[in-house]
Amino acid sequence: MLSLFSVVFTFLALFLLIPGLFISRRLRLPFCLENIIRFFKITASKYDDERNDERGPLGEKEKRARNRMPKHVAVILDGNRRWAEKRGLGTSGGHEAGVKRLMENAKDCFAMGTNTISLFAFSTENWERPEDEVNCLMALFKKHFKSEMPYFQRDKIKISVIGNRAKISQSLLGLIEEVEEATKSYEGKQLIIAIDYSGRFDILQACKNLATKVKDGLIQVEDIDEKAMENELMTKCSEFPNPDLLIRTSGEQKISNFFLWQSAYTELYFPNVLWPDFGEAEYLDALTWYQQRQRRFGRRV
């Protein structure tokens, strides 16, 4: 009986407990069966993709398997202020926690194979918030553009900031241009940060650009199609301009004024969790949900 118990315990230790503790430590997730299952699902999908690469030309079934990992993930960072209020903190404390979570999640996304991450960091409507809150957000942008530069360069992550730059201070604008210049040659990983961005403004400026080209005789009206429009949108900076997966935290089920054109065929995921609480486990949930959608329905474009 004791011998049988030893065999069972050894089996559990070798095949469940030790790997589980390793996964938990590596991903900084709570040790539980649910998180272990999530990890194996994501890893299995990535392993399938690598095997497909080794086989050469892909059939339709294999192509669908490869597409189960989103190449472009967009995130609406919602809930910082509510998170702070629930903990009796000031608004700045919520935004500090949100920015910290932002960088942690971006690193996890890239580690799991995502090529492009877009963050709706500051909408045009956010200028209407109290002046001290706006100043806090601008100071956080400056702080983290400086502090994260070594990470961007070490991991070769291209940084692109999109939005209307007219109201951005010269000091912040100088930092943005410095970071973009230093990382512009990097390929494979891109972080798009939307500051003073509006989906309506993006579409409007694209239409104006096309109208100017027609007026200047560079193109004809007949040349204007969806591809021409996409080439004028601010996301033209990306190899994958249209997100595969858009996540909005806090339970709000709308994309508001973010990527209105680009999200026509995007899977929309609305977890009922405030942004500073959206960690690795929640992102794995989003990926699992996305992959299940891909297996069931396939890609729509």
C-alpha positions as CSV (number, residue, x, y, z in Angstrom):
1,M,0.0,0.0,0.0
2,L,2.8,2.3,0.9
3,S,4.6,1.5,-2.3
4,L,1.5,2.3,-4.3
5,F,1.2,5.6,-2.5
6,S,4.8,6.4,-3.3
7,V,4.3,5.7,-7.0
8,V,1.2,7.9,-7.1
9,F,2.9,10.8,-5.2
10,T,5.9,10.5,-7.5
11,F,3.7,10.6,-10.6
12,L,1.9,13.7,-9.3
13,A,5.1,15.5,-8.4
14,L,6.8,14.8,-11.7
15,F,3.9,15.4,-14.1
16,L,1.7,17.9,-12.2
17,L,3.1,19.6,-9.2
18,I,6.6,20.5,-10.4
19,P,5.5,21.6,-13.9
20,G,2.6,23.5,-12.3
21,L,4.9,25.4,-9.9
22,F,7.3,26.2,-12.8
23,I,4.4,27.6,-14.9
24,S,3.1,29.6,-12.0
25,R,6.5,31.1,-11.2
26,R,7.3,31.8,-14.8
27,L,4.0,33.6,-15.6
28,R,3.6,35.1,-12.1
29,L,0.1,33.4,-11.9
30,P,-1.6,31.9,-8.9
31,F,-0.9,28.1,-8.7
32,C,-4.2,26.4,-9.7
33,L,-5.3,23.8,-12.2
34,E,-7.2,26.4,-14.3
35,N,-4.1,28.5,-15.0
36,I,-2.1,25.4,-15.8
37,I,-4.7,24.3,-18.4
38,R,-4.7,27.8,-19.9
39,F,-0.9,27.7,-20.3
40,F,-1.0,24.3,-22.0
41,K,-3.7,25.5,-24.4
42,I,-1.7,28.5,-25.5
43,T,1.6,26.5,-25.7
44,A,-0.1,23.8,-27.8
45,S,-1.4,26.4,-30.2
46,K,2.0,28.0,-30.6
47,Y,3.6,24.5,-31.0
48,D,1.2,23.7,-33.8
49,D,2.2,27.0,-35.5
50,E,5.9,26.1,-35.3
51,R,5.3,22.6,-36.7
52,N,3.4,24.2,-39.6
53,D,6.4,26.4,-40.3
54,E,8.6,23.3,-40.6
55,R,6.3,21.5,-43.0
56,G,6.6,24.2,-45.8
57,P,3.5,25.3,-47.8
58,L,0.4,25.3,-45.7
59,G,-3.0,23.8,-46.5
60,E,-6.2,25.6,-45.6
61,K,-6.6,23.7,-42.3
62,E,-3.1,24.5,-41.2
63,K,-3.5,28.2,-42.1
64,R,-6.5,28.4,-39.9
65,A,-4.5,26.8,-37.1
66,R,-1.8,29.4,-37.4
67,N,-4.3,32.2,-37.3
68,R,-5.6,31.3,-33.9
69,M,-3.0,33.5,-32.2
70,P,-3.9,37.2,-32.7
71,K,-1.2,39.2,-34.6
72,H,-2.6,42.5,-33.4
73,V,-4.2,43.1,-30.0
74,A,-5.8,46.4,-29.2
75,V,-6.8,47.4,-25.7
76,I,-9.0,50.1,-24.3
77,L,-7.6,50.7,-20.8
78,D,-10.8,51.4,-18.8
79,G,-11.3,51.5,-15.1
80,N,-8.3,53.3,-13.5
81,R,-10.4,55.9,-11.6
82,R,-12.9,53.3,-10.4
83,W,-10.1,51.1,-9.3
84,A,-8.6,53.9,-7.2
85,E,-12.0,54.9,-5.7
86,K,-12.6,51.3,-4.5
87,R,-9.3,51.5,-2.6
88,G,-9.7,54.9,-1.2
89,L,-6.9,56.3,-3.4
90,G,-6.6,59.5,-5.4
91,T,-7.1,59.4,-9.2
92,S,-3.4,59.7,-9.7
93,G,-2.9,56.4,-7.8
94,G,-5.3,54.6,-10.2
95,H,-3.4,56.0,-13.2
96,E,-0.1,55.0,-11.7
97,A,-1.3,51.4,-11.2
98,G,-2.8,51.4,-14.8
99,V,0.5,52.4,-16.4
100,K,2.4,49.8,-14.4
101,R,-0.1,47.2,-15.6
102,L,0.1,48.5,-19.1
103,M,3.9,47.8,-19.4
104,E,3.6,44.4,-17.6
105,N,0.8,43.3,-20.0
106,A,2.6,44.5,-23.1
107,K,5.6,42.4,-22.2
108,D,3.4,39.4,-21.7
109,C,1.6,39.9,-25.0
110,F,4.9,40.0,-26.9
111,A,6.2,37.0,-25.0
112,M,3.1,35.0,-26.1
113,G,3.6,35.8,-29.8
114,T,1.6,38.9,-30.5
115,N,3.2,41.1,-33.2
116,T,1.4,44.4,-32.6
117,I,-0.2,45.9,-29.5
118,S,-2.3,49.1,-29.6
119,L,-3.2,50.9,-26.5
120,F,-6.0,53.6,-26.2
121,A,-4.0,55.5,-23.6
122,F,-5.6,59.0,-23.9
123,S,-8.7,59.8,-25.9
124,T,-9.5,63.2,-27.4
125,E,-12.4,63.4,-24.9
126,N,-9.9,63.0,-22.0
127,W,-8.8,66.6,-22.4
128,E,-12.2,67.5,-20.7
129,R,-11.1,65.9,-17.4
130,P,-9.8,68.0,-14.5
131,E,-6.6,69.8,-15.3
132,D,-4.6,68.1,-12.5
133,E,-5.7,64.6,-13.8
134,V,-4.6,65.5,-17.4
135,N,-1.3,66.8,-16.0
136,C,-0.8,63.6,-14.1
137,L,-1.4,61.5,-17.2
138,M,1.0,63.6,-19.3
139,A,3.7,63.3,-16.6
140,L,3.2,59.6,-16.6
141,F,3.7,59.4,-20.3
142,K,7.0,61.4,-19.9
143,K,8.2,59.2,-17.1
144,H,7.6,55.9,-18.8
145,F,8.9,56.9,-22.2
146,K,12.1,57.6,-20.5
147,S,12.2,54.7,-18.1
148,E,11.1,52.1,-20.7
149,M,13.5,53.1,-23.4
150,P,16.2,50.5,-22.4
151,Y,13.5,47.8,-22.6
152,F,12.3,49.0,-26.0
153,Q,15.8,48.9,-27.4
154,R,16.8,45.6,-25.7
155,D,13.8,43.8,-27.0
156,K,13.8,45.7,-30.3
157,I,10.2,47.0,-30.0
158,K,9.1,49.6,-32.5
159,I,7.2,52.5,-30.8
160,S,4.5,54.5,-32.8
161,V,2.4,57.2,-31.2
162,I,-0.8,58.0,-33.1
163,G,-3.3,60.8,-32.6
164,N,-3.6,64.6,-32.9
165,R,-0.3,66.1,-31.7
166,A,-1.4,69.7,-31.8
167,K,-2.2,70.0,-28.0
168,I,0.7,67.8,-26.8
169,S,3.4,69.8,-24.9
170,Q,6.8,70.4,-26.7
171,S,8.6,68.5,-23.9
172,L,6.4,65.4,-24.3
173,L,6.4,65.7,-28.1
174,G,10.2,65.8,-28.1
175,L,10.3,62.5,-26.1
176,I,7.8,60.9,-28.4
177,E,9.9,61.8,-31.5
178,E,13.1,60.6,-29.7
179,V,11.6,57.2,-28.9
180,E,10.1,56.8,-32.4
181,E,13.3,57.7,-34.1
182,A,15.4,55.3,-31.9
183,T,13.1,52.3,-32.6
184,K,11.9,53.0,-36.1
185,S,14.1,50.3,-37.7
186,Y,12.9,47.4,-35.5
187,E,10.7,44.7,-37.0
188,G,8.5,42.0,-35.5
189,K,7.2,43.8,-32.4
190,Q,5.4,47.0,-32.4
191,L,3.7,49.0,-29.6
192,I,1.2,51.6,-30.9
193,I,0.2,54.2,-28.3
194,A,-2.9,56.3,-29.0
195,I,-2.6,59.8,-27.4
196,D,-5.3,62.4,-28.1
197,Y,-6.7,59.9,-30.5
198,S,-10.3,59.7,-31.9
199,G,-11.6,57.2,-34.4
200,R,-13.7,59.9,-36.0
201,F,-10.7,62.2,-36.2
202,D,-8.6,59.4,-37.8
203,I,-11.3,58.8,-40.5
204,L,-11.7,62.6,-41.1
205,Q,-8.0,63.2,-41.6
206,A,-7.8,60.3,-43.9
207,C,-10.7,61.7,-46.0
208,K,-9.0,65.1,-46.1
209,N,-5.7,63.5,-47.3
210,L,-7.5,61.7,-50.1
211,A,-9.4,64.9,-51.1
212,T,-6.1,66.8,-51.2
213,K,-4.5,64.2,-53.4
214,V,-7.5,64.4,-55.8
215,K,-7.3,68.2,-55.8
216,D,-3.5,68.1,-56.5
217,G,-4.1,65.6,-59.4
218,L,-2.1,62.8,-57.6
219,I,-5.1,60.4,-57.8
220,Q,-8.5,60.2,-59.4
221,V,-11.7,59.9,-57.5
222,E,-12.1,56.4,-59.1
223,D,-8.8,55.4,-57.3
224,I,-10.4,55.8,-53.9
225,D,-11.2,52.4,-52.4
226,E,-10.9,50.6,-49.0
227,K,-7.2,50.0,-49.5
228,A,-6.6,53.7,-50.4
229,M,-8.5,54.7,-47.2
230,E,-6.5,52.3,-45.0
231,N,-3.3,53.7,-46.4
232,E,-4.3,57.1,-45.0
233,L,-5.3,56.0,-41.5
234,M,-2.9,56.4,-38.7
235,T,-2.5,52.7,-38.3
236,K,-0.7,52.5,-41.6
237,C,2.4,52.5,-39.5
238,S,1.8,48.9,-38.7
239,E,2.3,45.7,-40.7
240,F,-1.0,44.6,-39.2
241,P,-3.1,47.7,-39.2
242,N,-6.4,46.1,-38.2
243,P,-6.6,44.4,-34.8
244,D,-7.6,40.7,-34.6
245,L,-8.7,41.1,-31.0
246,L,-9.9,44.2,-29.1
247,I,-10.2,44.1,-25.4
248,R,-12.0,46.7,-23.3
249,T,-11.8,46.3,-19.6
250,S,-14.3,47.3,-16.9
251,G,-17.3,45.5,-18.5
252,E,-18.2,48.4,-20.7
253,Q,-19.5,46.8,-24.0
254,K,-18.6,49.3,-26.7
255,I,-15.5,50.5,-28.4
256,S,-16.5,54.2,-28.1
257,N,-14.3,56.3,-30.3
258,F,-11.4,53.9,-30.9
259,F,-10.4,52.3,-34.2
260,L,-13.9,52.7,-35.7
261,W,-12.7,51.8,-39.3
262,Q,-10.1,49.2,-38.2
263,S,-12.4,47.2,-36.0
264,A,-14.9,46.2,-38.7
265,Y,-13.9,42.5,-38.5
266,T,-12.3,42.4,-35.0
267,E,-13.2,40.0,-32.2
268,L,-14.5,42.2,-29.3
269,Y,-13.8,41.0,-25.8
270,F,-15.3,42.8,-22.8
271,P,-14.1,41.3,-19.4
272,N,-15.8,42.6,-16.3
273,V,-12.5,43.6,-14.6
274,L,-11.0,47.1,-14.1
275,W,-7.8,47.7,-16.0
276,P,-5.2,47.7,-13.1
277,D,-6.6,44.2,-12.2
278,F,-6.3,42.8,-15.7
279,G,-3.2,40.6,-15.3
280,E,-1.6,37.6,-16.9
281,A,-4.5,35.2,-16.0
282,E,-7.1,37.6,-17.5
283,Y,-5.0,37.9,-20.7
284,L,-4.8,34.2,-20.9
285,D,-8.5,34.0,-20.6
286,A,-8.9,36.5,-23.5
287,L,-6.5,34.4,-25.7
288,T,-8.3,31.2,-24.9
289,W,-11.7,32.9,-25.7
290,Y,-10.2,34.2,-29.0
291,Q,-8.8,30.9,-30.0
292,Q,-12.1,29.2,-29.3
293,R,-13.8,31.7,-31.6
294,Q,-11.3,31.0,-34.3
295,R,-11.8,27.3,-34.1
296,R,-15.5,27.7,-34.2
297,F,-16.0,30.4,-36.8
298,G,-12.6,30.9,-38.5
299,R,-11.2,34.2,-39.5
300,R,-13.7,36.5,-41.2
301,V,-11.2,38.3,-43.4
